[in-house]
Amino acid sequence: MLAQREVDAKSNEITAFRPLLEPLDLISAVVTFDALLTQTDHAKFLVEEKRAHYIAVLKGNHPSLHTLVKDLP
């Protein structure tokens, strides 16, 4: 674990994702996160801005994305 951040009671982890990871050098690092944080903006931030890789939990509540990845090896 590289970092952690307390989340306000009136907020959630989604809004804390970017501020937590922004100051870190993540080039070629692998970031993992659960289904709650599986957001398009998070993936773009990691790949395009931080040049990192990621492993995200994908559930059925993302049907379009689920369809795209279900046939991957």
PDB file of N, CA, C and O in Angstrom, chain B, residues numbered from 101:
ATOM      1  N   MET B 101       0.847  -1.166   0.000  1.00  0.00           N
ATOM      2  CA  MET B 101       0.000   0.000   0.000  1.00  0.00           C
ATOM      3  C   MET B 101       0.896   1.234   0.000  1.00  0.00           C
ATOM      4  O   MET B 101       1.832   1.340   0.793  1.00  0.00           O
ATOM      5  N   LEU B 102       0.594   2.155  -0.896  1.00  0.00           N
ATOM      6  CA  LEU B 102       1.367   3.394  -0.996  1.00  0.00           C
ATOM      7  C   LEU B 102       0.710   4.573  -0.296  1.00  0.00           C
ATOM      8  O   LEU B 102       1.393   5.483   0.175  1.00  0.00           O
ATOM      9  N   ALA B 103      -0.618   4.556  -0.226  1.00  0.00           N
ATOM     10  CA  ALA B 103      -1.302   5.716   0.341  1.00  0.00           C
ATOM     11  C   ALA B 103      -2.689   5.323   0.821  1.00  0.00           C
ATOM     12  O   ALA B 103      -3.276   4.343   0.362  1.00  0.00           O
ATOM     13  N   GLN B 104      -3.192   6.108   1.749  1.00  0.00           N
ATOM     14  CA  GLN B 104      -4.584   5.977   2.164  1.00  0.00           C
ATOM     15  C   GLN B 104      -5.092   7.346   2.562  1.00  0.00           C
ATOM     16  O   GLN B 104      -4.312   8.249   2.865  1.00  0.00           O
ATOM     17  N   ARG B 105      -6.401   7.492   2.558  1.00  0.00           N
ATOM     18  CA  ARG B 105      -6.986   8.796   2.828  1.00  0.00           C
ATOM     19  C   ARG B 105      -8.326   8.589   3.518  1.00  0.00           C
ATOM     20  O   ARG B 105      -9.114   7.739   3.103  1.00  0.00           O
ATOM     21  N   GLU B 106      -8.585   9.348   4.551  1.00  0.00           N
ATOM     22  CA  GLU B 106      -9.880   9.280   5.223  1.00  0.00           C
ATOM     23  C   GLU B 106     -10.918   9.996   4.368  1.00  0.00           C
ATOM     24  O   GLU B 106     -10.666  11.067   3.815  1.00  0.00           O
ATOM     25  N   VAL B 107     -12.076   9.384   4.276  1.00  0.00           N
ATOM     26  CA  VAL B 107     -13.166   9.948   3.477  1.00  0.00           C
ATOM     27  C   VAL B 107     -14.190  10.542   4.426  1.00  0.00           C
ATOM     28  O   VAL B 107     -14.595   9.896   5.393  1.00  0.00           O
ATOM     29  N   ASP B 108     -14.615  11.781   4.151  1.00  0.00           N
ATOM     30  CA  ASP B 108     -15.629  12.436   4.975  1.00  0.00           C
ATOM     31  C   ASP B 108     -16.906  11.603   5.030  1.00  0.00           C
ATOM     32  O   ASP B 108     -17.227  10.887   4.081  1.00  0.00           O
ATOM     33  N   ALA B 109     -17.615  11.696   6.117  1.00  0.00           N
ATOM     34  CA  ALA B 109     -18.856  10.948   6.294  1.00  0.00           C
ATOM     35  C   ALA B 109     -19.895  11.306   5.238  1.00  0.00           C
ATOM     36  O   ALA B 109     -20.732  10.472   4.894  1.00  0.00           O
ATOM     37  N   LYS B 110     -19.858  12.522   4.721  1.00  0.00           N
ATOM     38  CA  LYS B 110     -20.840  12.959   3.719  1.00  0.00           C
ATOM     39  C   LYS B 110     -20.305  12.808   2.298  1.00  0.00           C
ATOM     40  O   LYS B 110     -20.820  13.436   1.372  1.00  0.00           O
ATOM     41  N   SER B 111     -19.287  11.989   2.119  1.00  0.00           N
ATOM     42  CA  SER B 111     -18.685  11.774   0.817  1.00  0.00           C
ATOM     43  C   SER B 111     -18.552  10.271   0.584  1.00  0.00           C
ATOM     44  O   SER B 111     -19.140   9.468   1.309  1.00  0.00           O
ATOM     45  N   ASN B 112     -17.772   9.897  -0.435  1.00  0.00           N
ATOM     46  CA  ASN B 112     -17.492   8.483  -0.656  1.00  0.00           C
ATOM     47  C   ASN B 112     -16.123   8.332  -1.321  1.00  0.00           C
ATOM     48  O   ASN B 112     -15.454   9.319  -1.626  1.00  0.00           O
ATOM     49  N   GLU B 113     -15.723   7.087  -1.538  1.00  0.00           N
ATOM     50  CA  GLU B 113     -14.400   6.815  -2.081  1.00  0.00           C
ATOM     51  C   GLU B 113     -14.224   7.304  -3.519  1.00  0.00           C
ATOM     52  O   GLU B 113     -13.102   7.568  -3.950  1.00  0.00           O
ATOM     53  N   ILE B 114     -15.305   7.424  -4.247  1.00  0.00           N
ATOM     54  CA  ILE B 114     -15.206   7.835  -5.650  1.00  0.00           C
ATOM     55  C   ILE B 114     -14.549   9.208  -5.763  1.00  0.00           C
ATOM     56  O   ILE B 114     -13.675   9.409  -6.607  1.00  0.00           O
ATOM     57  N   THR B 115     -14.960  10.147  -4.927  1.00  0.00           N
ATOM     58  CA  THR B 115     -14.396  11.501  -5.007  1.00  0.00           C
ATOM     59  C   THR B 115     -12.986  11.575  -4.436  1.00  0.00           C
ATOM     60  O   THR B 115     -12.265  12.533  -4.716  1.00  0.00           O
ATOM     61  N   ALA B 116     -12.578  10.593  -3.647  1.00  0.00           N
ATOM     62  CA  ALA B 116     -11.241  10.602  -3.043  1.00  0.00           C
ATOM     63  C   ALA B 116     -10.193   9.930  -3.926  1.00  0.00           C
ATOM     64  O   ALA B 116      -8.999  10.048  -3.653  1.00  0.00           O
ATOM     65  N   PHE B 117     -10.610   9.236  -4.968  1.00  0.00           N
ATOM     66  CA  PHE B 117      -9.706   8.456  -5.811  1.00  0.00           C
ATOM     67  C   PHE B 117      -8.586   9.307  -6.402  1.00  0.00           C
ATOM     68  O   PHE B 117      -7.409   9.042  -6.158  1.00  0.00           O
ATOM     69  N   ARG B 118      -8.941  10.311  -7.165  1.00  0.00           N
ATOM     70  CA  ARG B 118      -7.944  11.145  -7.842  1.00  0.00           C
ATOM     71  C   ARG B 118      -7.049  11.916  -6.866  1.00  0.00           C
ATOM     72  O   ARG B 118      -5.829  11.889  -7.028  1.00  0.00           O
ATOM     73  N   PRO B 119      -7.608  12.605  -5.855  1.00  0.00           N
ATOM     74  CA  PRO B 119      -6.740  13.322  -4.915  1.00  0.00           C
ATOM     75  C   PRO B 119      -5.747  12.412  -4.197  1.00  0.00           C
ATOM     76  O   PRO B 119      -4.640  12.835  -3.865  1.00  0.00           O
ATOM     77  N   LEU B 120      -6.141  11.176  -3.961  1.00  0.00           N
ATOM     78  CA  LEU B 120      -5.241  10.233  -3.298  1.00  0.00           C
ATOM     79  C   LEU B 120      -4.060   9.864  -4.193  1.00  0.00           C
ATOM     80  O   LEU B 120      -2.920   9.801  -3.732  1.00  0.00           O
ATOM     81  N   LEU B 121      -4.335   9.623  -5.462  1.00  0.00           N
ATOM     82  CA  LEU B 121      -3.305   9.119  -6.377  1.00  0.00           C
ATOM     83  C   LEU B 121      -2.548  10.207  -7.126  1.00  0.00           C
ATOM     84  O   LEU B 121      -1.460   9.952  -7.641  1.00  0.00           O
ATOM     85  N   GLU B 122      -3.090  11.392  -7.197  1.00  0.00           N
ATOM     86  CA  GLU B 122      -2.491  12.497  -7.960  1.00  0.00           C
ATOM     87  C   GLU B 122      -1.008  12.736  -7.628  1.00  0.00           C
ATOM     88  O   GLU B 122      -0.205  12.858  -8.553  1.00  0.00           O
ATOM     89  N   PRO B 123      -0.620  12.807  -6.367  1.00  0.00           N
ATOM     90  CA  PRO B 123       0.776  13.139  -6.080  1.00  0.00           C
ATOM     91  C   PRO B 123       1.766  11.975  -6.265  1.00  0.00           C
ATOM     92  O   PRO B 123       2.977  12.178  -6.176  1.00  0.00           O
ATOM     93  N   LEU B 124       1.267  10.780  -6.516  1.00  0.00           N
ATOM     94  CA  LEU B 124       2.146   9.613  -6.594  1.00  0.00           C
ATOM     95  C   LEU B 124       2.709   9.400  -7.995  1.00  0.00           C
ATOM     96  O   LEU B 124       2.032   9.662  -8.989  1.00  0.00           O
ATOM     97  N   ASP B 125       3.943   8.926  -8.071  1.00  0.00           N
ATOM     98  CA  ASP B 125       4.546   8.512  -9.338  1.00  0.00           C
ATOM     99  C   ASP B 125       4.071   7.095  -9.610  1.00  0.00           C
ATOM    100  O   ASP B 125       4.518   6.158  -8.949  1.00  0.00           O
ATOM    101  N   LEU B 126       3.183   6.924 -10.559  1.00  0.00           N
ATOM    102  CA  LEU B 126       2.603   5.611 -10.835  1.00  0.00           C
ATOM    103  C   LEU B 126       3.003   5.059 -12.197  1.00  0.00           C
ATOM    104  O   LEU B 126       2.388   4.105 -12.674  1.00  0.00           O
ATOM    105  N   ILE B 127       4.002   5.628 -12.823  1.00  0.00           N
ATOM    106  CA  ILE B 127       4.424   5.153 -14.145  1.00  0.00           C
ATOM    107  C   ILE B 127       4.737   3.665 -14.064  1.00  0.00           C
ATOM    108  O   ILE B 127       5.588   3.231 -13.288  1.00  0.00           O
ATOM    109  N   SER B 128       4.034   2.899 -14.880  1.00  0.00           N
ATOM    110  CA  SER B 128       4.169   1.441 -14.989  1.00  0.00           C
ATOM    111  C   SER B 128       3.723   0.682 -13.740  1.00  0.00           C
ATOM    112  O   SER B 128       3.895  -0.535 -13.678  1.00  0.00           O
ATOM    113  N   ALA B 129       3.163   1.355 -12.761  1.00  0.00           N
ATOM    114  CA  ALA B 129       2.628   0.671 -11.579  1.00  0.00           C
ATOM    115  C   ALA B 129       1.275   0.056 -11.924  1.00  0.00           C
ATOM    116  O   ALA B 129       0.621   0.466 -12.884  1.00  0.00           O
ATOM    117  N   VAL B 130       0.871  -0.916 -11.144  1.00  0.00           N
ATOM    118  CA  VAL B 130      -0.449  -1.520 -11.296  1.00  0.00           C
ATOM    119  C   VAL B 130      -1.304  -1.095 -10.103  1.00  0.00           C
ATOM    120  O   VAL B 130      -0.960  -1.361  -8.952  1.00  0.00           O
ATOM    121  N   VAL B 131      -2.414  -0.437 -10.394  1.00  0.00           N
ATOM    122  CA  VAL B 131      -3.341   0.035  -9.371  1.00  0.00           C
ATOM    123  C   VAL B 131      -4.558  -0.889  -9.407  1.00  0.00           C
ATOM    124  O   VAL B 131      -5.123  -1.146 -10.470  1.00  0.00           O
ATOM    125  N   THR B 132      -4.948  -1.377  -8.246  1.00  0.00           N
ATOM    126  CA  THR B 132      -6.143  -2.229  -8.171  1.00  0.00           C
ATOM    127  C   THR B 132      -7.236  -1.496  -7.399  1.00  0.00           C
ATOM    128  O   THR B 132      -6.959  -0.713  -6.490  1.00  0.00           O
ATOM    129  N   PHE B 133      -8.478  -1.765  -7.781  1.00  0.00           N
ATOM    130  CA  PHE B 133      -9.596  -1.155  -7.067  1.00  0.00           C
ATOM    131  C   PHE B 133     -10.852  -1.994  -7.235  1.00  0.00           C
ATOM    132  O   PHE B 133     -10.969  -2.783  -8.172  1.00  0.00           O
ATOM    133  N   ASP B 134     -11.783  -1.813  -6.317  1.00  0.00           N
ATOM    134  CA  ASP B 134     -13.003  -2.613  -6.309  1.00  0.00           C
ATOM    135  C   ASP B 134     -14.063  -2.032  -7.251  1.00  0.00           C
ATOM    136  O   ASP B 134     -13.845  -1.011  -7.904  1.00  0.00           O
ATOM    137  N   ALA B 135     -15.194  -2.697  -7.303  1.00  0.00           N
ATOM    138  CA  ALA B 135     -16.252  -2.331  -8.245  1.00  0.00           C
ATOM    139  C   ALA B 135     -16.775  -0.918  -8.048  1.00  0.00           C
ATOM    140  O   ALA B 135     -17.150  -0.264  -9.021  1.00  0.00           O
ATOM    141  N   LEU B 136     -16.809  -0.432  -6.815  1.00  0.00           N
ATOM    142  CA  LEU B 136     -17.294   0.931  -6.563  1.00  0.00           C
ATOM    143  C   LEU B 136     -16.466   1.955  -7.335  1.00  0.00           C
ATOM    144  O   LEU B 136     -17.002   2.956  -7.809  1.00  0.00           O
ATOM    145  N   LEU B 137     -15.172   1.710  -7.462  1.00  0.00           N
ATOM    146  CA  LEU B 137     -14.275   2.667  -8.119  1.00  0.00           C
ATOM    147  C   LEU B 137     -14.078   2.392  -9.603  1.00  0.00           C
ATOM    148  O   LEU B 137     -13.278   3.068 -10.249  1.00  0.00           O
ATOM    149  N   THR B 138     -14.784   1.425 -10.152  1.00  0.00           N
ATOM    150  CA  THR B 138     -14.698   1.139 -11.577  1.00  0.00           C
ATOM    151  C   THR B 138     -15.474   2.208 -12.333  1.00  0.00           C
ATOM    152  O   THR B 138     -16.671   2.079 -12.588  1.00  0.00           O
ATOM    153  N   GLN B 139     -14.754   3.258 -12.681  1.00  0.00           N
ATOM    154  CA  GLN B 139     -15.314   4.436 -13.343  1.00  0.00           C
ATOM    155  C   GLN B 139     -14.462   4.762 -14.565  1.00  0.00           C
ATOM    156  O   GLN B 139     -13.237   4.648 -14.509  1.00  0.00           O
ATOM    157  N   THR B 140     -15.084   5.160 -15.654  1.00  0.00           N
ATOM    158  CA  THR B 140     -14.352   5.522 -16.865  1.00  0.00           C
ATOM    159  C   THR B 140     -13.320   6.606 -16.589  1.00  0.00           C
ATOM    160  O   THR B 140     -12.189   6.520 -17.066  1.00  0.00           O
ATOM    161  N   ASP B 141     -13.694   7.616 -15.830  1.00  0.00           N
ATOM    162  CA  ASP B 141     -12.763   8.710 -15.525  1.00  0.00           C
ATOM    163  C   ASP B 141     -11.542   8.221 -14.758  1.00  0.00           C
ATOM    164  O   ASP B 141     -10.440   8.728 -14.966  1.00  0.00           O
ATOM    165  N   HIS B 142     -11.719   7.256 -13.887  1.00  0.00           N
ATOM    166  CA  HIS B 142     -10.589   6.722 -13.136  1.00  0.00           C
ATOM    167  C   HIS B 142      -9.624   5.990 -14.059  1.00  0.00           C
ATOM    168  O   HIS B 142      -8.409   6.155 -13.954  1.00  0.00           O
ATOM    169  N   ALA B 143     -10.167   5.181 -14.963  1.00  0.00           N
ATOM    170  CA  ALA B 143      -9.318   4.454 -15.904  1.00  0.00           C
ATOM    171  C   ALA B 143      -8.552   5.425 -16.803  1.00  0.00           C
ATOM    172  O   ALA B 143      -7.351   5.255 -17.012  1.00  0.00           O
ATOM    173  N   LYS B 144      -9.226   6.427 -17.327  1.00  0.00           N
ATOM    174  CA  LYS B 144      -8.557   7.420 -18.180  1.00  0.00           C
ATOM    175  C   LYS B 144      -7.470   8.163 -17.412  1.00  0.00           C
ATOM    176  O   LYS B 144      -6.377   8.373 -17.937  1.00  0.00           O
ATOM    177  N   PHE B 145      -7.754   8.557 -16.192  1.00  0.00           N
ATOM    178  CA  PHE B 145      -6.777   9.244 -15.351  1.00  0.00           C
ATOM    179  C   PHE B 145      -5.523   8.389 -15.171  1.00  0.00           C
ATOM    180  O   PHE B 145      -4.403   8.874 -15.333  1.00  0.00           O
ATOM    181  N   LEU B 146      -5.718   7.125 -14.840  1.00  0.00           N
ATOM    182  CA  LEU B 146      -4.572   6.252 -14.608  1.00  0.00           C
ATOM    183  C   LEU B 146      -3.746   6.030 -15.871  1.00  0.00           C
ATOM    184  O   LEU B 146      -2.518   6.106 -15.830  1.00  0.00           O
ATOM    185  N   VAL B 147      -4.401   5.760 -16.971  1.00  0.00           N
ATOM    186  CA  VAL B 147      -3.690   5.431 -18.212  1.00  0.00           C
ATOM    187  C   VAL B 147      -3.115   6.673 -18.891  1.00  0.00           C
ATOM    188  O   VAL B 147      -1.944   6.684 -19.270  1.00  0.00           O
ATOM    189  N   GLU B 148      -3.919   7.705 -19.045  1.00  0.00           N
ATOM    190  CA  GLU B 148      -3.500   8.872 -19.814  1.00  0.00           C
ATOM    191  C   GLU B 148      -2.634   9.853 -19.025  1.00  0.00           C
ATOM    192  O   GLU B 148      -1.685  10.422 -19.565  1.00  0.00           O
ATOM    193  N   GLU B 149      -2.960  10.048 -17.755  1.00  0.00           N
ATOM    194  CA  GLU B 149      -2.211  11.046 -16.981  1.00  0.00           C
ATOM    195  C   GLU B 149      -1.103  10.440 -16.126  1.00  0.00           C
ATOM    196  O   GLU B 149      -0.010  10.999 -16.033  1.00  0.00           O
ATOM    197  N   LYS B 150      -1.380   9.310 -15.511  1.00  0.00           N
ATOM    198  CA  LYS B 150      -0.398   8.711 -14.599  1.00  0.00           C
ATOM    199  C   LYS B 150       0.459   7.638 -15.278  1.00  0.00           C
ATOM    200  O   LYS B 150       1.442   7.173 -14.703  1.00  0.00           O
ATOM    201  N   ARG B 151       0.087   7.247 -16.497  1.00  0.00           N
ATOM    202  CA  ARG B 151       0.793   6.207 -17.267  1.00  0.00           C
ATOM    203  C   ARG B 151       0.951   4.925 -16.450  1.00  0.00           C
ATOM    204  O   ARG B 151       2.014   4.306 -16.427  1.00  0.00           O
ATOM    205  N   ALA B 152      -0.133   4.551 -15.787  1.00  0.00           N
ATOM    206  CA  ALA B 152      -0.168   3.355 -14.952  1.00  0.00           C
ATOM    207  C   ALA B 152      -1.051   2.295 -15.606  1.00  0.00           C
ATOM    208  O   ALA B 152      -1.739   2.557 -16.592  1.00  0.00           O
ATOM    209  N   HIS B 153      -1.014   1.122 -15.048  1.00  0.00           N
ATOM    210  CA  HIS B 153      -1.887   0.022 -15.426  1.00  0.00           C
ATOM    211  C   HIS B 153      -2.907  -0.136 -14.302  1.00  0.00           C
ATOM    212  O   HIS B 153      -2.712   0.388 -13.206  1.00  0.00           O
ATOM    213  N   TYR B 154      -3.981  -0.850 -14.571  1.00  0.00           N
ATOM    214  CA  TYR B 154      -4.954  -1.056 -13.503  1.00  0.00           C
ATOM    215  C   TYR B 154      -5.641  -2.401 -13.633  1.00  0.00           C
ATOM    216  O   TYR B 154      -5.739  -2.975 -14.718  1.00  0.00           O
ATOM    217  N   ILE B 155      -6.108  -2.881 -12.508  1.00  0.00           N
ATOM    218  CA  ILE B 155      -6.970  -4.057 -12.435  1.00  0.00           C
ATOM    219  C   ILE B 155      -8.224  -3.593 -11.700  1.00  0.00           C
ATOM    220  O   ILE B 155      -8.169  -3.179 -10.542  1.00  0.00           O
ATOM    221  N   ALA B 156      -9.349  -3.672 -12.395  1.00  0.00           N
ATOM    222  CA  ALA B 156     -10.611  -3.196 -11.828  1.00  0.00           C
ATOM    223  C   ALA B 156     -11.598  -4.346 -11.739  1.00  0.00           C
ATOM    224  O   ALA B 156     -11.638  -5.217 -12.608  1.00  0.00           O
ATOM    225  N   VAL B 157     -12.383  -4.340 -10.690  1.00  0.00           N
ATOM    226  CA  VAL B 157     -13.460  -5.316 -10.556  1.00  0.00           C
ATOM    227  C   VAL B 157     -14.630  -4.827 -11.403  1.00  0.00           C
ATOM    228  O   VAL B 157     -15.051  -3.676 -11.294  1.00  0.00           O
ATOM    229  N   LEU B 158     -15.140  -5.701 -12.235  1.00  0.00           N
ATOM    230  CA  LEU B 158     -16.226  -5.333 -13.136  1.00  0.00           C
ATOM    231  C   LEU B 158     -17.446  -6.186 -12.819  1.00  0.00           C
ATOM    232  O   LEU B 158     -17.378  -7.415 -12.846  1.00  0.00           O
ATOM    233  N   LYS B 159     -18.550  -5.534 -12.522  1.00  0.00           N
ATOM    234  CA  LYS B 159     -19.801  -6.241 -12.226  1.00  0.00           C
ATOM    235  C   LYS B 159     -20.799  -6.009 -13.356  1.00  0.00           C
ATOM    236  O   LYS B 159     -20.566  -5.214 -14.267  1.00  0.00           O
ATOM    237  N   GLY B 160     -21.890  -6.711 -13.270  1.00  0.00           N
ATOM    238  CA  GLY B 160     -22.919  -6.641 -14.301  1.00  0.00           C
ATOM    239  C   GLY B 160     -23.626  -5.307 -14.421  1.00  0.00           C
ATOM    240  O   GLY B 160     -24.366  -5.091 -15.380  1.00  0.00           O
ATOM    241  N   ASN B 161     -23.414  -4.393 -13.459  1.00  0.00           N
ATOM    242  CA  ASN B 161     -24.086  -3.091 -13.553  1.00  0.00           C
ATOM    243  C   ASN B 161     -23.407  -2.166 -14.555  1.00  0.00           C
ATOM    244  O   ASN B 161     -23.801  -1.009 -14.697  1.00  0.00           O
ATOM    245  N   HIS B 162     -22.396  -2.666 -15.248  1.00  0.00           N
ATOM    246  CA  HIS B 162     -21.756  -1.976 -16.373  1.00  0.00           C
ATOM    247  C   HIS B 162     -21.947  -2.862 -17.608  1.00  0.00           C
ATOM    248  O   HIS B 162     -20.972  -3.427 -18.104  1.00  0.00           O
ATOM    249  N   PRO B 163     -23.175  -2.998 -18.117  1.00  0.00           N
ATOM    250  CA  PRO B 163     -23.451  -3.987 -19.155  1.00  0.00           C
ATOM    251  C   PRO B 163     -22.653  -3.784 -20.446  1.00  0.00           C
ATOM    252  O   PRO B 163     -22.211  -4.767 -21.040  1.00  0.00           O
ATOM    253  N   SER B 164     -22.458  -2.567 -20.891  1.00  0.00           N
ATOM    254  CA  SER B 164     -21.709  -2.339 -22.132  1.00  0.00           C
ATOM    255  C   SER B 164     -20.255  -2.758 -21.973  1.00  0.00           C
ATOM    256  O   SER B 164     -19.701  -3.443 -22.833  1.00  0.00           O
ATOM    257  N   LEU B 165     -19.649  -2.351 -20.887  1.00  0.00           N
ATOM    258  CA  LEU B 165     -18.260  -2.711 -20.617  1.00  0.00           C
ATOM    259  C   LEU B 165     -18.140  -4.209 -20.383  1.00  0.00           C
ATOM    260  O   LEU B 165     -17.186  -4.837 -20.842  1.00  0.00           O
ATOM    261  N   HIS B 166     -19.091  -4.776 -19.679  1.00  0.00           N
ATOM    262  CA  HIS B 166     -19.083  -6.211 -19.407  1.00  0.00           C
ATOM    263  C   HIS B 166     -19.118  -6.988 -20.713  1.00  0.00           C
ATOM    264  O   HIS B 166     -18.407  -7.984 -20.854  1.00  0.00           O
ATOM    265  N   THR B 167     -19.927  -6.556 -21.667  1.00  0.00           N
ATOM    266  CA  THR B 167     -20.020  -7.193 -22.980  1.00  0.00           C
ATOM    267  C   THR B 167     -18.681  -7.132 -23.712  1.00  0.00           C
ATOM    268  O   THR B 167     -18.270  -8.106 -24.343  1.00  0.00           O
ATOM    269  N   LEU B 168     -18.002  -5.986 -23.626  1.00  0.00           N
ATOM    270  CA  LEU B 168     -16.718  -5.830 -24.313  1.00  0.00           C
ATOM    271  C   LEU B 168     -15.626  -6.755 -23.773  1.00  0.00           C
ATOM    272  O   LEU B 168     -14.793  -7.242 -24.538  1.00  0.00           O
ATOM    273  N   VAL B 169     -15.627  -6.995 -22.489  1.00  0.00           N
ATOM    274  CA  VAL B 169     -14.515  -7.748 -21.901  1.00  0.00           C
ATOM    275  C   VAL B 169     -14.810  -9.228 -21.644  1.00  0.00           C
ATOM    276  O   VAL B 169     -13.889  -9.985 -21.341  1.00  0.00           O
ATOM    277  N   LYS B 170     -16.041  -9.648 -21.753  1.00  0.00           N
ATOM    278  CA  LYS B 170     -16.376 -11.036 -21.385  1.00  0.00           C
ATOM    279  C   LYS B 170     -15.702 -12.062 -22.282  1.00  0.00           C
ATOM    280  O   LYS B 170     -15.492 -13.197 -21.853  1.00  0.00           O
ATOM    281  N   ASP B 171     -15.359 -11.704 -23.504  1.00  0.00           N
ATOM    282  CA  ASP B 171     -14.744 -12.659 -24.414  1.00  0.00           C
ATOM    283  C   ASP B 171     -13.217 -12.567 -24.465  1.00  0.00           C
ATOM    284  O   ASP B 171     -12.581 -13.248 -25.268  1.00  0.00           O
ATOM    285  N   LEU B 172     -12.634 -11.729 -23.615  1.00  0.00           N
ATOM    286  CA  LEU B 172     -11.179 -11.645 -23.579  1.00  0.00           C
ATOM    287  C   LEU B 172     -10.596 -12.934 -23.009  1.00  0.00           C
ATOM    288  O   LEU B 172     -11.220 -13.579 -22.166  1.00  0.00           O
ATOM    289  N   PRO B 173      -9.397 -13.313 -23.469  1.00  0.00           N
ATOM    290  CA  PRO B 173      -8.782 -14.536 -22.937  1.00  0.00           C
ATOM    291  C   PRO B 173      -8.426 -14.392 -21.458  1.00  0.00           C
ATOM    292  O   PRO B 173      -7.901 -15.328 -20.855  1.00  0.00           O
TER     293      PRO B 173
END
